[in-house]
Amino acid sequence: MFSIPEQFSNATKANFEAQFAIFSTLTNKAFEGVEKFVDLNLTAAKASLEESSATTKQLLSAKDPQEFFSLAAAQAQPSAEKTIAYGRHLATIATSTGAEFSKAAETQIAETNRKVISLVEEVSKNAPAGSENAVALFKSAIGNANAGYEQFTKTAKQAVESLENNLSAAVNQFSAAAAKAAPVKK
């Protein structure tokens, strides 16, 4: 049987370790997302440079102004499509990184909550007589904090879904506008 100060000492140590674990996990997820973002931008920059070079060569080889403007107009649709694809890929990276971030945080927080509840149960078993009201109040506070966290999590997930839907709608509108603005090929 442990004494209450020793239980709190062990709980404090476990809490510190849990906080360090969640910090490490979330930092790793953030770096993975940044790594994907940097890779996407490097790939896009390389492709853009290659395409710009090829387009410039085509435009410089035009024999008259009409051919020059025709070639320039023909580049509008593929450029718009590439921009849309880039936006979708970027949104996918952001969404997946956010989901991984949320999942890691939820897992770590659930484990911490389990440990806190376990500690409260253990301490309440060893609490001195007459402290039942204080223990009940403490348990109620923990229950309210957990309920608040669950509501926050639900609201955050709804906000992310709303953002994803709005982003998707914006990309679709941009796609439709780009398709209408593209020159009609004969």
C-alpha positions in Angstrom: 0.0 0.0 0.0 1.4 3.4 -1.1 1.1 6.6 0.9 -0.8 9.5 -0.7 2.4 11.7 -1.2 4.1 8.8 -2.9 1.1 8.2 -5.2 1.1 11.9 -6.2 4.9 11.8 -6.8 4.4 8.7 -9.0 1.5 10.4 -10.8 3.5 13.6 -11.3 6.3 11.6 -12.8 3.9 9.6 -15.0 2.2 12.9 -16.1 5.6 14.4 -17.0 6.4 11.3 -19.0 3.0 11.4 -20.7 3.4 15.1 -21.6 6.9 14.4 -23.0 5.5 11.5 -25.1 2.7 13.6 -26.5 5.1 16.5 -27.3 7.4 14.1 -29.1 4.6 12.4 -31.0 3.0 15.7 -32.0 6.4 17.2 -33.0 7.1 14.1 -35.2 3.7 14.4 -36.9 4.3 18.1 -37.5 7.7 17.4 -39.0 6.3 14.7 -41.2 3.7 17.2 -42.5 6.3 19.8 -43.2 8.5 17.2 -44.9 5.6 16.3 -47.2 4.9 20.0 -47.9 8.5 20.7 -48.8 8.7 17.6 -51.0 5.5 18.8 -52.8 6.9 22.3 -53.3 10.3 21.0 -54.6 8.6 18.7 -57.0 6.2 21.5 -58.2 9.1 23.9 -58.5 11.2 21.5 -60.6 8.2 20.6 -62.8 7.4 24.3 -63.2 10.9 25.2 -64.2 11.0 22.4 -66.8 7.6 23.4 -68.2 8.5 27.1 -68.3 11.7 26.3 -70.2 9.8 24.2 -72.7 7.0 26.8 -73.0 9.5 29.6 -73.5 11.2 27.6 -76.3 7.8 27.1 -78.0 6.9 30.8 -77.7 10.2 31.9 -79.1 9.9 29.6 -82.0 6.5 31.2 -83.0 6.6 32.5 -86.6 4.1 35.3 -86.2 2.2 37.1 -83.4 -1.0 35.1 -84.0 0.9 31.8 -83.4 2.6 33.3 -80.4 -0.8 34.3 -78.8 -2.3 31.0 -79.8 0.5 29.1 -78.0 0.2 31.4 -75.0 -3.5 30.8 -74.7 -3.1 27.1 -75.1 -1.0 27.1 -71.9 -3.8 28.6 -69.8 -5.8 25.4 -69.3 -2.9 23.1 -68.4 -1.6 25.7 -66.0 -5.0 26.1 -64.3 -5.3 22.3 -64.0 -1.8 22.0 -62.5 -2.6 24.7 -60.0 -5.8 22.9 -59.0 -3.9 19.6 -58.7 -1.3 21.4 -56.5 -4.1 22.8 -54.3 -5.7 19.4 -53.9 -2.4 17.8 -53.0 -1.7 20.5 -50.5 -5.1 20.1 -49.0 -4.6 16.3 -48.8 -1.3 16.8 -46.9 -2.9 19.3 -44.6 -5.9 17.1 -43.9 -3.9 13.9 -43.4 -1.4 15.7 -41.1 -4.2 17.2 -39.1 -5.9 13.8 -38.8 -2.7 12.1 -37.7 -2.0 15.0 -35.3 -5.5 14.7 -33.8 -5.3 10.9 -33.5 -2.0 11.1 -31.7 -3.2 13.8 -29.4 -6.4 11.9 -28.6 -4.6 8.7 -27.9 -2.1 10.4 -25.6 -4.8 12.4 -23.8 -7.0 9.3 -23.4 -4.1 7.5 -21.8 -3.4 10.5 -19.4 -7.1 10.7 -18.5 -7.1 6.9 -17.7 -4.1 7.3 -15.4 -5.6 10.3 -13.6 -8.9 8.5 -13.1 -7.0 5.5 -11.8 -5.0 7.7 -9.4 -8.2 9.3 -8.1 -9.8 5.9 -7.6 -6.7 4.7 -5.7 -6.4 7.9 -3.6 -10.2 7.8 -2.8 -9.8 4.3 -1.4 -7.1 5.5 1.0 -8.8 8.8 1.8 -9.4 9.6 5.4 -12.9 9.3 6.8 -15.0 12.4 6.2 -13.4 13.3 3.0 -16.0 11.7 0.8 -17.5 15.1 -0.3 -14.0 16.4 -1.3 -13.3 13.2 -3.3 -16.8 13.4 -4.9 -16.2 17.0 -5.8 -12.8 16.1 -7.3 -14.2 13.3 -9.3 -17.0 15.6 -10.6 -14.4 18.2 -11.6 -12.5 15.5 -13.6 -15.7 14.3 -15.2 -16.6 17.9 -16.2 -13.1 18.5 -17.6 -13.4 15.3 -19.6 -16.8 16.3 -20.9 -15.4 19.7 -21.9 -12.5 18.0 -23.7 -14.9 15.7 -25.6 -17.0 18.7 -26.6 -13.9 20.6 -27.7 -12.7 17.6 -29.7 -16.1 17.2 -31.4 -16.2 20.9 -32.3 -12.7 20.8 -33.6 -13.5 17.8 -35.8 -16.6 19.6 -37.1 -14.5 22.7 -37.9 -11.9 20.6 -39.8 -14.7 18.9 -41.8 -16.2 22.3 -42.6 -12.8 23.6 -43.7 -12.3 20.6 -45.9 -15.8 21.0 -47.5 -15.2 24.7 -48.1 -11.8 24.0 -49.6 -13.2 21.3 -51.8 -16.0 23.7 -52.9 -13.5 26.4 -53.7 -11.4 24.1 -55.7 -14.4 22.9 -57.7 -15.5 26.5 -58.3 -12.0 27.4 -59.5 -12.0 24.3 -61.7 -15.3 25.3 -63.3 -14.2 28.9 -63.8 -10.9 27.7 -65.3 -12.7 25.4 -67.7 -15.0 28.2 -68.8 -12.1 30.6 -69.3 -10.0 28.1 -71.3 -10.0 28.8 -75.0 -12.1 26.4 -77.1 -9.9 24.2 -79.3 -10.9 23.8 -82.9 
